């Protein structure tokens, strides 16, 4: 049953692993910069690491449903290909934001664009299915 959706399943796993690594980075940064839970403020470097993880969580909420709705309504190979850009963008976003928050733009764009494409495609696919009576 999963075989027709392997590209989207693979992208989902990759996205979740990226999120897991970013969360682990926050845990390490808490120790390194002396920010005990539940505090989320402190050293500016810690704040950047924490914001990357939180922003990634915020983006996942939109990305994953858009990915799967696109896969189901338009086609999985395209969903997987478009969706693969998202974790690459998240990695670039994290790398850039960790060093200088002002330089996070390219990574953000590589996250936002595939999400928007997947969401718009899913909307088109759902409307098309509804009009066809499916």
Secondary structure, 3 states (H helix, E strand, C coil): CCHHHHHHHHHHHHHHHHHHHHHHHHHHHHHHHCCCCCCCCCCHHHHHHHHHHHHHHHHHHHHHHHHHHHHHHCCHHHHHHHHHHHHHHHHHHHHHHHHCHHHCHHHHHHHHHHHHHHHHHHHHHHHHHHHHCC
